[in-house]
């Protein structure tokens, strides 16, 4: 079955919070995801596979730029191209709104994620020292520009 990419719904938040828990040292909570449903500048998507929510990604539109954050796929579904589909759809949605520049931060040691972002047209343009906690790690700042 193909992956379905769709908008975040309230019914998704419990599953996404569990995926966050298994994926990040500072996971988002159900409440964090619920708040996104009411932000007019936020675009959050989920990936569904065989009727199961298996990941999500989001973008906040700030000053005409797309700030992509919180790309996550459940451990058992990684390596299937789902993160790339999520990020590509965010870019497509942003471009439809007239956004020409997209940015994100990623742990410098997360080679798999960096590769996904590079395949979506992002390039590293800087580093934020000690941006991440638990463990402390620098962030690579990546941009996709028209």
MOMOBEL-V30542 format. One record per residue. N is the residue number from 1. RES is the residue in one letter. PHI is phi in radians with two decimals (999 if undefined). Layout:
BEGIN
N,RES,PHI  N,RES,PHI
END
This chain:
BEGIN
1,X,999  2,X,-1.31  3,X,-1.32  4,X,-1.86  5,X,-1.85  6,X,-2.56  7,X,-1.21  8,X,-1.08  9,X,-2.17  10,X,-1.03  11,X,-1.12  12,X,-1.48  13,X,-1.12  14,X,-1.12  15,X,-1.11  16,X,-1.12  17,X,-1.10  18,X,-1.23  19,X,-1.11  20,X,-1.03  21,X,-1.02  22,X,-1.41  23,X,-1.92  24,X,-2.22  25,X,-1.33  26,X,-2.18  27,X,-1.27  28,X,-1.31  29,X,-1.70  30,X,-1.00  31,X,-1.09  32,X,-1.03  33,X,-1.21  34,X,-1.05  35,X,-1.04  36,X,-1.09  37,X,-1.12  38,X,-1.95  39,X,-1.68  40,X,-1.22  41,X,-1.71  42,X,-1.85  43,X,-2.16  44,X,-2.14  45,X,-2.09  46,X,-2.17  47,X,-1.90  48,X,-2.07  49,X,-2.31  50,X,0.93  51,X,1.39  52,X,-1.89  53,X,-1.25  54,X,-2.12  55,X,3.11  56,X,-2.76  57,X,-2.74  58,X,-2.44  59,X,-2.52  60,X,-1.95  61,X,-1.59  62,X,-2.28  63,X,0.93  64,X,1.38  65,X,-1.99  66,X,-1.73  67,X,-1.75  68,X,-1.47  69,X,-2.52  70,X,0.97  71,X,-1.46  72,X,-2.58  73,X,-2.32  74,X,-1.02  75,X,-0.95  76,X,-1.29  77,X,-2.03  78,X,-1.27  79,X,1.42  80,X,-1.89  81,X,1.48  82,X,-1.21  83,X,-1.07  84,X,-1.08  85,X,-1.09  86,X,-1.10  87,X,-1.14  88,X,-1.07  89,X,-1.21  90,X,-1.07  91,X,-1.09  92,X,-1.05  93,X,-1.08  94,X,-1.10  95,X,-1.09  96,X,-1.12  97,X,-1.58  98,X,1.65  99,X,-1.32  100,X,-1.97  101,X,-2.28  102,X,-2.24  103,X,-2.40  104,X,-2.83  105,X,-2.08  106,X,-2.54  107,X,-1.00  108,X,-1.05  109,X,-1.56  110,X,-1.63  111,X,-1.05  112,X,-1.11  113,X,-1.17  114,X,-1.02  115,X,-1.06  116,X,-1.02  117,X,-1.13  118,X,-1.11  119,X,-1.19  120,X,-1.64  121,X,1.65  122,X,-1.49  123,X,-2.30  124,X,-1.20  125,X,-2.28  126,X,3.08  127,X,-2.33  128,X,-1.82  129,X,-1.10  130,X,0.91  131,X,-1.18  132,X,-1.69  133,X,-2.08  134,X,0.93  135,X,-1.56  136,X,-1.15  137,X,-2.77  138,X,-1.24  139,X,-1.91  140,X,-1.51  141,X,-1.60  142,X,-2.07  143,X,-2.27  144,X,-2.18  145,X,-2.09  146,X,-1.14
END
